[in-house]
Amino acid sequence: MVQQVSLGSTKIENQQILTKAFRGGLVPQDPTDEPALVLLDRIKAEREAMKPKKKTKNKGFNDKQSAIQNRRSAQTGKSW
C-alpha cells in the first residue's frame, strides 16, 4: 500500500514538473531573448541559404541542339 501512494505522488510530481517546464517556470527567463518564431524564421532562412542551387539537366545539350536547329533553319529556310 505504501508503494502505491508513492507511485501516485511521483506521477503527480512529474506532471507538475512538466507543466512548469512548458510554461517556462523551471528556470528564470531572460526578457531579452528573441521570441521562438523569430528564431525559427532565422533558422529557416539560414537553411535556405545553405541549400545548393539546383542545376537543370542537360543544359549544354539543349544549347547545342538549339544551335544546330538554328543552323539548319538558316540553311533550308525552314523552322523546326
PyMOL Python script that loads the backbone (N, CA, C, O; Angstrom):
from pymol import cmd

cmd.read_pdbstr("""\
ATOM      1  N   MET A   1       0.819  -1.187   0.000  1.00  0.00           N
ATOM      2  CA  MET A   1       0.000   0.000   0.000  1.00  0.00           C
ATOM      3  C   MET A   1       0.868   1.259   0.000  1.00  0.00           C
ATOM      4  O   MET A   1       0.501   2.255  -0.623  1.00  0.00           O
ATOM      5  N   VAL A   2       1.976   1.232   0.665  1.00  0.00           N
ATOM      6  CA  VAL A   2       2.867   2.383   0.733  1.00  0.00           C
ATOM      7  C   VAL A   2       3.445   2.681  -0.644  1.00  0.00           C
ATOM      8  O   VAL A   2       3.603   3.846  -1.009  1.00  0.00           O
ATOM      9  N   GLN A   3       3.761   1.645  -1.409  1.00  0.00           N
ATOM     10  CA  GLN A   3       4.322   1.847  -2.736  1.00  0.00           C
ATOM     11  C   GLN A   3       3.316   2.499  -3.678  1.00  0.00           C
ATOM     12  O   GLN A   3       3.700   3.320  -4.511  1.00  0.00           O
ATOM     13  N   GLN A   4       2.051   2.152  -3.563  1.00  0.00           N
ATOM     14  CA  GLN A   4       1.033   2.732  -4.425  1.00  0.00           C
ATOM     15  C   GLN A   4       0.897   4.234  -4.183  1.00  0.00           C
ATOM     16  O   GLN A   4       0.760   5.004  -5.133  1.00  0.00           O
ATOM     17  N   VAL A   5       0.934   4.646  -2.943  1.00  0.00           N
ATOM     18  CA  VAL A   5       0.847   6.063  -2.622  1.00  0.00           C
ATOM     19  C   VAL A   5       2.081   6.775  -3.166  1.00  0.00           C
ATOM     20  O   VAL A   5       1.977   7.876  -3.707  1.00  0.00           O
ATOM     21  N   SER A   6       3.224   6.162  -3.026  1.00  0.00           N
ATOM     22  CA  SER A   6       4.472   6.737  -3.505  1.00  0.00           C
ATOM     23  C   SER A   6       4.447   6.894  -5.020  1.00  0.00           C
ATOM     24  O   SER A   6       4.843   7.940  -5.536  1.00  0.00           O
ATOM     25  N   LEU A   7       3.989   5.872  -5.740  1.00  0.00           N
ATOM     26  CA  LEU A   7       3.917   5.946  -7.198  1.00  0.00           C
ATOM     27  C   LEU A   7       2.924   7.013  -7.647  1.00  0.00           C
ATOM     28  O   LEU A   7       3.181   7.746  -8.602  1.00  0.00           O
ATOM     29  N   GLY A   8       1.799   7.098  -6.962  1.00  0.00           N
ATOM     30  CA  GLY A   8       0.793   8.099  -7.310  1.00  0.00           C
ATOM     31  C   GLY A   8       1.317   9.505  -7.119  1.00  0.00           C
ATOM     32  O   GLY A   8       1.074  10.375  -7.956  1.00  0.00           O
ATOM     33  N   SER A   9       2.028   9.740  -6.038  1.00  0.00           N
ATOM     34  CA  SER A   9       2.554  11.082  -5.799  1.00  0.00           C
ATOM     35  C   SER A   9       3.694  11.391  -6.763  1.00  0.00           C
ATOM     36  O   SER A   9       3.890  12.548  -7.136  1.00  0.00           O
ATOM     37  N   THR A  10       4.443  10.380  -7.167  1.00  0.00           N
ATOM     38  CA  THR A  10       5.511  10.589  -8.149  1.00  0.00           C
ATOM     39  C   THR A  10       4.924  11.003  -9.493  1.00  0.00           C
ATOM     40  O   THR A  10       5.459  11.896 -10.150  1.00  0.00           O
ATOM     41  N   LYS A  11       3.843  10.374  -9.906  1.00  0.00           N
ATOM     42  CA  LYS A  11       3.190  10.745 -11.171  1.00  0.00           C
ATOM     43  C   LYS A  11       2.693  12.192 -11.119  1.00  0.00           C
ATOM     44  O   LYS A  11       2.812  12.938 -12.091  1.00  0.00           O
ATOM     45  N   ILE A  12       2.140  12.571  -9.976  1.00  0.00           N
ATOM     46  CA  ILE A  12       1.648  13.947  -9.822  1.00  0.00           C
ATOM     47  C   ILE A  12       2.811  14.931  -9.884  1.00  0.00           C
ATOM     48  O   ILE A  12       2.718  15.975 -10.530  1.00  0.00           O
ATOM     49  N   GLU A  13       3.912  14.590  -9.205  1.00  0.00           N
ATOM     50  CA  GLU A  13       5.086  15.470  -9.224  1.00  0.00           C
ATOM     51  C   GLU A  13       5.647  15.586 -10.641  1.00  0.00           C
ATOM     52  O   GLU A  13       6.017  16.677 -11.075  1.00  0.00           O
ATOM     53  N   ASN A  14       5.711  14.472 -11.358  1.00  0.00           N
ATOM     54  CA  ASN A  14       6.192  14.516 -12.740  1.00  0.00           C
ATOM     55  C   ASN A  14       5.308  15.415 -13.596  1.00  0.00           C
ATOM     56  O   ASN A  14       5.808  16.192 -14.409  1.00  0.00           O
ATOM     57  N   GLN A  15       4.015  15.311 -13.416  1.00  0.00           N
ATOM     58  CA  GLN A  15       3.084  16.138 -14.186  1.00  0.00           C
ATOM     59  C   GLN A  15       3.269  17.613 -13.854  1.00  0.00           C
ATOM     60  O   GLN A  15       3.223  18.467 -14.740  1.00  0.00           O
ATOM     61  N   GLN A  16       3.478  17.910 -12.570  1.00  0.00           N
ATOM     62  CA  GLN A  16       3.687  19.295 -12.167  1.00  0.00           C
ATOM     63  C   GLN A  16       4.982  19.855 -12.753  1.00  0.00           C
ATOM     64  O   GLN A  16       5.035  21.012 -13.170  1.00  0.00           O
ATOM     65  N   ILE A  17       6.015  19.032 -12.779  1.00  0.00           N
ATOM     66  CA  ILE A  17       7.291  19.468 -13.355  1.00  0.00           C
ATOM     67  C   ILE A  17       7.136  19.733 -14.845  1.00  0.00           C
ATOM     68  O   ILE A  17       7.632  20.737 -15.356  1.00  0.00           O
ATOM     69  N   LEU A  18       6.452  18.839 -15.538  1.00  0.00           N
ATOM     70  CA  LEU A  18       6.237  19.045 -16.979  1.00  0.00           C
ATOM     71  C   LEU A  18       5.420  20.306 -17.245  1.00  0.00           C
ATOM     72  O   LEU A  18       5.709  21.054 -18.180  1.00  0.00           O
ATOM     73  N   THR A  19       4.411  20.537 -16.429  1.00  0.00           N
ATOM     74  CA  THR A  19       3.591  21.738 -16.595  1.00  0.00           C
ATOM     75  C   THR A  19       4.439  22.989 -16.430  1.00  0.00           C
ATOM     76  O   THR A  19       4.348  23.920 -17.231  1.00  0.00           O
ATOM     77  N   LYS A  20       5.267  23.009 -15.386  1.00  0.00           N
ATOM     78  CA  LYS A  20       6.142  24.166 -15.169  1.00  0.00           C
ATOM     79  C   LYS A  20       7.142  24.320 -16.316  1.00  0.00           C
ATOM     80  O   LYS A  20       7.442  25.439 -16.734  1.00  0.00           O
ATOM     81  N   ALA A  21       7.652  23.212 -16.817  1.00  0.00           N
ATOM     82  CA  ALA A  21       8.636  23.272 -17.901  1.00  0.00           C
ATOM     83  C   ALA A  21       8.023  23.889 -19.158  1.00  0.00           C
ATOM     84  O   ALA A  21       8.647  24.734 -19.800  1.00  0.00           O
ATOM     85  N   PHE A  22       6.821  23.479 -19.507  1.00  0.00           N
ATOM     86  CA  PHE A  22       6.186  24.018 -20.712  1.00  0.00           C
ATOM     87  C   PHE A  22       5.794  25.475 -20.557  1.00  0.00           C
ATOM     88  O   PHE A  22       5.679  26.191 -21.552  1.00  0.00           O
ATOM     89  N   ARG A  23       5.591  25.915 -19.362  1.00  0.00           N
ATOM     90  CA  ARG A  23       5.264  27.320 -19.111  1.00  0.00           C
ATOM     91  C   ARG A  23       6.507  28.176 -18.909  1.00  0.00           C
ATOM     92  O   ARG A  23       6.415  29.398 -18.787  1.00  0.00           O
ATOM     93  N   GLY A  24       7.677  27.526 -18.874  1.00  0.00           N
ATOM     94  CA  GLY A  24       8.912  28.270 -18.662  1.00  0.00           C
ATOM     95  C   GLY A  24       9.141  28.621 -17.213  1.00  0.00           C
ATOM     96  O   GLY A  24       9.824  29.602 -16.919  1.00  0.00           O
ATOM     97  N   GLY A  25       8.582  27.839 -16.290  1.00  0.00           N
ATOM     98  CA  GLY A  25       8.673  28.165 -14.879  1.00  0.00           C
ATOM     99  C   GLY A  25       9.778  27.442 -14.124  1.00  0.00           C
ATOM    100  O   GLY A  25       9.878  27.589 -12.906  1.00  0.00           O
ATOM    101  N   LEU A  26      10.609  26.668 -14.807  1.00  0.00           N
ATOM    102  CA  LEU A  26      11.656  25.934 -14.088  1.00  0.00           C
ATOM    103  C   LEU A  26      12.913  26.764 -13.875  1.00  0.00           C
ATOM    104  O   LEU A  26      13.614  26.586 -12.879  1.00  0.00           O
ATOM    105  N   VAL A  27      13.198  27.655 -14.788  1.00  0.00           N
ATOM    106  CA  VAL A  27      14.393  28.497 -14.680  1.00  0.00           C
ATOM    107  C   VAL A  27      13.989  29.947 -14.914  1.00  0.00           C
ATOM    108  O   VAL A  27      12.965  30.212 -15.544  1.00  0.00           O
ATOM    109  N   PRO A  28      14.781  30.883 -14.413  1.00  0.00           N
ATOM    110  CA  PRO A  28      14.482  32.295 -14.670  1.00  0.00           C
ATOM    111  C   PRO A  28      14.540  32.590 -16.179  1.00  0.00           C
ATOM    112  O   PRO A  28      15.423  32.093 -16.879  1.00  0.00           O
ATOM    113  N   GLN A  29      13.618  33.379 -16.659  1.00  0.00           N
ATOM    114  CA  GLN A  29      13.548  33.704 -18.081  1.00  0.00           C
ATOM    115  C   GLN A  29      14.262  35.027 -18.350  1.00  0.00           C
ATOM    116  O   GLN A  29      14.199  35.961 -17.550  1.00  0.00           O
ATOM    117  N   ASP A  30      14.941  35.083 -19.495  1.00  0.00           N
ATOM    118  CA  ASP A  30      15.647  36.288 -19.909  1.00  0.00           C
ATOM    119  C   ASP A  30      14.728  37.103 -20.819  1.00  0.00           C
ATOM    120  O   ASP A  30      14.398  36.646 -21.913  1.00  0.00           O
ATOM    121  N   PRO A  31      14.311  38.283 -20.401  1.00  0.00           N
ATOM    122  CA  PRO A  31      13.384  39.068 -21.219  1.00  0.00           C
ATOM    123  C   PRO A  31      13.997  39.560 -22.531  1.00  0.00           C
ATOM    124  O   PRO A  31      13.273  39.999 -23.425  1.00  0.00           O
ATOM    125  N   THR A  32      15.326  39.489 -22.655  1.00  0.00           N
ATOM    126  CA  THR A  32      15.955  39.945 -23.896  1.00  0.00           C
ATOM    127  C   THR A  32      16.061  38.834 -24.937  1.00  0.00           C
ATOM    128  O   THR A  32      16.509  39.085 -26.056  1.00  0.00           O
ATOM    129  N   ASP A  33      15.652  37.595 -24.586  1.00  0.00           N
ATOM    130  CA  ASP A  33      15.673  36.502 -25.557  1.00  0.00           C
ATOM    131  C   ASP A  33      14.695  36.796 -26.683  1.00  0.00           C
ATOM    132  O   ASP A  33      13.629  37.372 -26.465  1.00  0.00           O
ATOM    133  N   GLU A  34      15.078  36.388 -27.904  1.00  0.00           N
ATOM    134  CA  GLU A  34      14.172  36.595 -29.034  1.00  0.00           C
ATOM    135  C   GLU A  34      13.023  35.592 -28.958  1.00  0.00           C
ATOM    136  O   GLU A  34      13.196  34.492 -28.432  1.00  0.00           O
ATOM    137  N   PRO A  35      11.866  35.957 -29.473  1.00  0.00           N
ATOM    138  CA  PRO A  35      10.729  35.036 -29.486  1.00  0.00           C
ATOM    139  C   PRO A  35      11.040  33.796 -30.340  1.00  0.00           C
ATOM    140  O   PRO A  35      11.859  33.852 -31.258  1.00  0.00           O
ATOM    141  N   ALA A  36      10.387  32.705 -30.030  1.00  0.00           N
ATOM    142  CA  ALA A  36      10.633  31.442 -30.732  1.00  0.00           C
ATOM    143  C   ALA A  36      10.357  31.572 -32.231  1.00  0.00           C
ATOM    144  O   ALA A  36      11.092  31.006 -33.040  1.00  0.00           O
ATOM    145  N   LEU A  37       9.323  32.300 -32.610  1.00  0.00           N
ATOM    146  CA  LEU A  37       9.001  32.445 -34.041  1.00  0.00           C
ATOM    147  C   LEU A  37      10.116  33.169 -34.800  1.00  0.00           C
ATOM    148  O   LEU A  37      10.420  32.825 -35.943  1.00  0.00           O
ATOM    149  N   VAL A  38      10.714  34.158 -34.169  1.00  0.00           N
ATOM    150  CA  VAL A  38      11.821  34.878 -34.800  1.00  0.00           C
ATOM    151  C   VAL A  38      13.010  33.934 -34.979  1.00  0.00           C
ATOM    152  O   VAL A  38      13.659  33.937 -36.025  1.00  0.00           O
ATOM    153  N   LEU A  39      13.288  33.136 -33.964  1.00  0.00           N
ATOM    154  CA  LEU A  39      14.377  32.164 -34.042  1.00  0.00           C
ATOM    155  C   LEU A  39      14.119  31.149 -35.150  1.00  0.00           C
ATOM    156  O   LEU A  39      15.022  30.840 -35.928  1.00  0.00           O
ATOM    157  N   LEU A  40      12.907  30.632 -35.228  1.00  0.00           N
ATOM    158  CA  LEU A  40      12.577  29.651 -36.273  1.00  0.00           C
ATOM    159  C   LEU A  40      12.695  30.254 -37.671  1.00  0.00           C
ATOM    160  O   LEU A  40      13.182  29.597 -38.590  1.00  0.00           O
ATOM    161  N   ASP A  41      12.252  31.501 -37.836  1.00  0.00           N
ATOM    162  CA  ASP A  41      12.383  32.165 -39.139  1.00  0.00           C
ATOM    163  C   ASP A  41      13.848  32.343 -39.523  1.00  0.00           C
ATOM    164  O   ASP A  41      14.215  32.171 -40.685  1.00  0.00           O
ATOM    165  N   ARG A  42      14.684  32.689 -38.542  1.00  0.00           N
ATOM    166  CA  ARG A  42      16.113  32.865 -38.812  1.00  0.00           C
ATOM    167  C   ARG A  42      16.762  31.541 -39.203  1.00  0.00           C
ATOM    168  O   ARG A  42      17.580  31.498 -40.122  1.00  0.00           O
ATOM    169  N   ILE A  43      16.401  30.462 -38.510  1.00  0.00           N
ATOM    170  CA  ILE A  43      16.946  29.142 -38.833  1.00  0.00           C
ATOM    171  C   ILE A  43      16.515  28.729 -40.233  1.00  0.00           C
ATOM    172  O   ILE A  43      17.320  28.191 -40.993  1.00  0.00           O
ATOM    173  N   LYS A  44      15.262  28.972 -40.582  1.00  0.00           N
ATOM    174  CA  LYS A  44      14.754  28.622 -41.911  1.00  0.00           C
ATOM    175  C   LYS A  44      15.510  29.386 -42.997  1.00  0.00           C
ATOM    176  O   LYS A  44      15.875  28.810 -44.022  1.00  0.00           O
ATOM    177  N   ALA A  45      15.743  30.671 -42.776  1.00  0.00           N
ATOM    178  CA  ALA A  45      16.469  31.481 -43.756  1.00  0.00           C
ATOM    179  C   ALA A  45      17.906  30.986 -43.905  1.00  0.00           C
ATOM    180  O   ALA A  45      18.431  30.953 -45.018  1.00  0.00           O
ATOM    181  N   GLU A  46      18.549  30.602 -42.802  1.00  0.00           N
ATOM    182  CA  GLU A  46      19.920  30.091 -42.870  1.00  0.00           C
ATOM    183  C   GLU A  46      19.971  28.775 -43.632  1.00  0.00           C
ATOM    184  O   GLU A  46      20.896  28.547 -44.412  1.00  0.00           O
ATOM    185  N   ARG A  47      18.991  27.908 -43.416  1.00  0.00           N
ATOM    186  CA  ARG A  47      18.951  26.627 -44.145  1.00  0.00           C
ATOM    187  C   ARG A  47      18.749  26.850 -45.638  1.00  0.00           C
ATOM    188  O   ARG A  47      19.386  26.189 -46.460  1.00  0.00           O
ATOM    189  N   GLU A  48      17.866  27.778 -45.989  1.00  0.00           N
ATOM    190  CA  GLU A  48      17.633  28.079 -47.406  1.00  0.00           C
ATOM    191  C   GLU A  48      18.906  28.603 -48.057  1.00  0.00           C
ATOM    192  O   GLU A  48      19.200  28.275 -49.207  1.00  0.00           O
ATOM    193  N   ALA A  49      19.662  29.419 -47.323  1.00  0.00           N
ATOM    194  CA  ALA A  49      20.891  29.985 -47.873  1.00  0.00           C
ATOM    195  C   ALA A  49      21.955  28.907 -48.058  1.00  0.00           C
ATOM    196  O   ALA A  49      22.815  29.036 -48.929  1.00  0.00           O
ATOM    197  N   MET A  50      21.909  27.852 -47.256  1.00  0.00           N
ATOM    198  CA  MET A  50      22.903  26.788 -47.338  1.00  0.00           C
ATOM    199  C   MET A  50      22.595  25.768 -48.433  1.00  0.00           C
ATOM    200  O   MET A  50      23.486  25.026 -48.848  1.00  0.00           O
ATOM    201  N   LYS A  51      21.340  25.720 -48.909  1.00  0.00           N
ATOM    202  CA  LYS A  51      20.965  24.750 -49.934  1.00  0.00           C
ATOM    203  C   LYS A  51      21.693  25.067 -51.235  1.00  0.00           C
ATOM    204  O   LYS A  51      21.786  26.229 -51.633  1.00  0.00           O
ATOM    205  N   PRO A  52      22.213  24.028 -51.900  1.00  0.00           N
ATOM    206  CA  PRO A  52      22.837  24.286 -53.200  1.00  0.00           C
ATOM    207  C   PRO A  52      21.759  24.609 -54.229  1.00  0.00           C
ATOM    208  O   PRO A  52      20.648  24.080 -54.191  1.00  0.00           O
ATOM    209  N   LYS A  53      22.122  25.484 -55.134  1.00  0.00           N
ATOM    210  CA  LYS A  53      21.169  25.857 -56.176  1.00  0.00           C
ATOM    211  C   LYS A  53      21.039  24.699 -57.149  1.00  0.00           C
ATOM    212  O   LYS A  53      22.030  24.058 -57.502  1.00  0.00           O
ATOM    213  N   LYS A  54      19.814  24.434 -57.581  1.00  0.00           N
ATOM    214  CA  LYS A  54      19.561  23.318 -58.489  1.00  0.00           C
ATOM    215  C   LYS A  54      20.011  23.683 -59.895  1.00  0.00           C
ATOM    216  O   LYS A  54      19.802  24.798 -60.374  1.00  0.00           O
ATOM    217  N   LYS A  55      20.631  22.709 -60.532  1.00  0.00           N
ATOM    218  CA  LYS A  55      21.046  22.888 -61.919  1.00  0.00           C
ATOM    219  C   LYS A  55      20.098  22.092 -62.802  1.00  0.00           C
ATOM    220  O   LYS A  55      19.629  21.022 -62.414  1.00  0.00           O
ATOM    221  N   THR A  56      19.821  22.614 -63.980  1.00  0.00           N
ATOM    222  CA  THR A  56      18.981  21.877 -64.905  1.00  0.00           C
ATOM    223  C   THR A  56      19.834  20.841 -65.614  1.00  0.00           C
ATOM    224  O   THR A  56      20.993  21.091 -65.943  1.00  0.00           O
ATOM    225  N   LYS A  57      19.249  19.685 -65.844  1.00  0.00           N
ATOM    226  CA  LYS A  57      19.975  18.615 -66.514  1.00  0.00           C
ATOM    227  C   LYS A  57      20.103  18.918 -68.006  1.00  0.00           C
ATOM    228  O   LYS A  57      19.209  19.497 -68.623  1.00  0.00           O
ATOM    229  N   ASN A  58      21.224  18.513 -68.555  1.00  0.00           N
ATOM    230  CA  ASN A  58      21.468  18.599 -70.000  1.00  0.00           C
ATOM    231  C   ASN A  58      21.326  20.006 -70.553  1.00  0.00           C
ATOM    232  O   ASN A  58      20.914  20.179 -71.700  1.00  0.00           O
ATOM    233  N   LYS A  59      21.654  20.993 -69.771  1.00  0.00           N
ATOM    234  CA  LYS A  59      21.526  22.363 -70.255  1.00  0.00           C
ATOM    235  C   LYS A  59      22.438  22.583 -71.460  1.00  0.00           C
ATOM    236  O   LYS A  59      22.044  23.224 -72.434  1.00  0.00           O
ATOM    237  N   GLY A  60      23.647  22.053 -71.389  1.00  0.00           N
ATOM    238  CA  GLY A  60      24.572  22.186 -72.507  1.00  0.00           C
ATOM    239  C   GLY A  60      24.055  21.500 -73.752  1.00  0.00           C
ATOM    240  O   GLY A  60      24.220  22.014 -74.859  1.00  0.00           O
ATOM    241  N   PHE A  61      23.429  20.341 -73.585  1.00  0.00           N
ATOM    242  CA  PHE A  61      22.873  19.617 -74.723  1.00  0.00           C
ATOM    243  C   PHE A  61      21.788  20.443 -75.398  1.00  0.00           C
ATOM    244  O   PHE A  61      21.754  20.537 -76.624  1.00  0.00           O
ATOM    245  N   ASN A  62      20.910  21.036 -74.616  1.00  0.00           N
ATOM    246  CA  ASN A  62      19.823  21.835 -75.186  1.00  0.00           C
ATOM    247  C   ASN A  62      20.366  23.041 -75.935  1.00  0.00           C
ATOM    248  O   ASN A  62      19.832  23.400 -76.985  1.00  0.00           O
ATOM    249  N   ASP A  63      21.414  23.673 -75.423  1.00  0.00           N
ATOM    250  CA  ASP A  63      22.011  24.807 -76.108  1.00  0.00           C
ATOM    251  C   ASP A  63      22.630  24.376 -77.430  1.00  0.00           C
ATOM    252  O   ASP A  63      22.484  25.065 -78.440  1.00  0.00           O
ATOM    253  N   LYS A  64      23.322  23.237 -77.428  1.00  0.00           N
ATOM    254  CA  LYS A  64      23.925  22.730 -78.660  1.00  0.00           C
ATOM    255  C   LYS A  64      22.851  22.343 -79.666  1.00  0.00           C
ATOM    256  O   LYS A  64      22.976  22.621 -80.859  1.00  0.00           O
ATOM    257  N   GLN A  65      21.796  21.701 -79.178  1.00  0.00           N
ATOM    258  CA  GLN A  65      20.708  21.296 -80.063  1.00  0.00           C
ATOM    259  C   GLN A  65      20.050  22.517 -80.698  1.00  0.00           C
ATOM    260  O   GLN A  65      19.720  22.500 -81.884  1.00  0.00           O
ATOM    261  N   SER A  66      19.859  23.569 -79.914  1.00  0.00           N
ATOM    262  CA  SER A  66      19.262  24.791 -80.456  1.00  0.00           C
ATOM    263  C   SER A  66      20.157  25.406 -81.521  1.00  0.00           C
ATOM    264  O   SER A  66      19.664  25.895 -82.538  1.00  0.00           O
ATOM    265  N   ALA A  67      21.463  25.389 -81.298  1.00  0.00           N
ATOM    266  CA  ALA A  67      22.395  25.952 -82.275  1.00  0.00           C
ATOM    267  C   ALA A  67      22.337  25.170 -83.574  1.00  0.00           C
ATOM    268  O   ALA A  67      22.367  25.756 -84.656  1.00  0.00           O
ATOM    269  N   ILE A  68      22.254  23.841 -83.475  1.00  0.00           N
ATOM    270  CA  ILE A  68      22.171  23.009 -84.682  1.00  0.00           C
ATOM    271  C   ILE A  68      20.876  23.302 -85.431  1.00  0.00           C
ATOM    272  O   ILE A  68      20.887  23.442 -86.654  1.00  0.00           O
ATOM    273  N   GLN A  69      19.770  23.396 -84.713  1.00  0.00           N
ATOM    274  CA  GLN A  69      18.487  23.683 -85.360  1.00  0.00           C
ATOM    275  C   GLN A  69      18.492  25.060 -86.015  1.00  0.00           C
ATOM    276  O   GLN A  69      17.937  25.232 -87.101  1.00  0.00           O
ATOM    277  N   ASN A  70      19.115  26.039 -85.364  1.00  0.00           N
ATOM    278  CA  ASN A  70      19.190  27.375 -85.956  1.00  0.00           C
ATOM    279  C   ASN A  70      20.001  27.364 -87.232  1.00  0.00           C
ATOM    280  O   ASN A  70      19.644  28.027 -88.206  1.00  0.00           O
ATOM    281  N   ARG A  71      21.105  26.608 -87.235  1.00  0.00           N
ATOM    282  CA  ARG A  71      21.913  26.500 -88.453  1.00  0.00           C
ATOM    283  C   ARG A  71      21.133  25.848 -89.581  1.00  0.00           C
ATOM    284  O   ARG A  71      21.176  26.310 -90.721  1.00  0.00           O
ATOM    285  N   ARG A  72      20.416  24.768 -89.263  1.00  0.00           N
ATOM    286  CA  ARG A  72      19.619  24.072 -90.284  1.00  0.00           C
ATOM    287  C   ARG A  72      18.520  24.990 -90.827  1.00  0.00           C
ATOM    288  O   ARG A  72      18.238  25.005 -92.025  1.00  0.00           O
ATOM    289  N   SER A  73      17.906  25.755 -89.917  1.00  0.00           N
ATOM    290  CA  SER A  73      16.850  26.661 -90.352  1.00  0.00           C
ATOM    291  C   SER A  73      17.408  27.709 -91.308  1.00  0.00           C
ATOM    292  O   SER A  73      16.773  28.057 -92.304  1.00  0.00           O
ATOM    293  N   ALA A  74      18.578  28.198 -91.002  1.00  0.00           N
ATOM    294  CA  ALA A  74      19.193  29.206 -91.846  1.00  0.00           C
ATOM    295  C   ALA A  74      19.552  28.639 -93.218  1.00  0.00           C
ATOM    296  O   ALA A  74      19.439  29.323 -94.234  1.00  0.00           O
ATOM    297  N   GLN A  75      19.991  27.368 -93.231  1.00  0.00           N
ATOM    298  CA  GLN A  75      20.384  26.744 -94.493  1.00  0.00           C
ATOM    299  C   GLN A  75      19.194  26.387 -95.346  1.00  0.00           C
ATOM    300  O   GLN A  75      19.225  26.586 -96.561  1.00  0.00           O
ATOM    301  N   THR A  76      18.121  25.853 -94.731  1.00  0.00           N
ATOM    302  CA  THR A  76      16.975  25.370 -95.501  1.00  0.00           C
ATOM    303  C   THR A  76      15.838  26.378 -95.575  1.00  0.00           C
ATOM    304  O   THR A  76      14.951  26.252 -96.419  1.00  0.00           O
ATOM    305  N   GLY A  77      15.857  27.357 -94.715  1.00  0.00           N
ATOM    306  CA  GLY A  77      14.766  28.325 -94.694  1.00  0.00           C
ATOM    307  C   GLY A  77      13.542  27.801 -93.945  1.00  0.00           C
ATOM    308  O   GLY A  77      12.493  28.445 -93.938  1.00  0.00           O
ATOM    309  N   LYS A  78      13.674  26.632 -93.316  1.00  0.00           N
ATOM    310  CA  LYS A  78      12.567  26.057 -92.547  1.00  0.00           C
ATOM    311  C   LYS A  78      12.842  26.244 -91.049  1.00  0.00           C
ATOM    312  O   LYS A  78      13.993  26.267 -90.611  1.00  0.00           O
ATOM    313  N   SER A  79      11.773  26.374 -90.291  1.00  0.00           N
ATOM    314  CA  SER A  79      11.929  26.427 -88.842  1.00  0.00           C
ATOM    315  C   SER A  79      11.453  25.100 -88.272  1.00  0.00           C
ATOM    316  O   SER A  79      10.528  24.484 -88.800  1.00  0.00           O
ATOM    317  N   TRP A  80      12.066  24.680 -87.233  1.00  0.00           N
ATOM    318  CA  TRP A  80      11.724  23.390 -86.621  1.00  0.00           C
ATOM    319  C   TRP A  80      10.643  23.560 -85.635  1.00  0.00           C
ATOM    320  O   TRP A  80      10.216  22.587 -85.013  1.00  0.00           O
TER     321      TRP A  80
END
""", "prot")
cmd.dss("prot")
cmd.show_as("cartoon", "prot")
cmd.util.cbc("prot")
cmd.orient("prot")
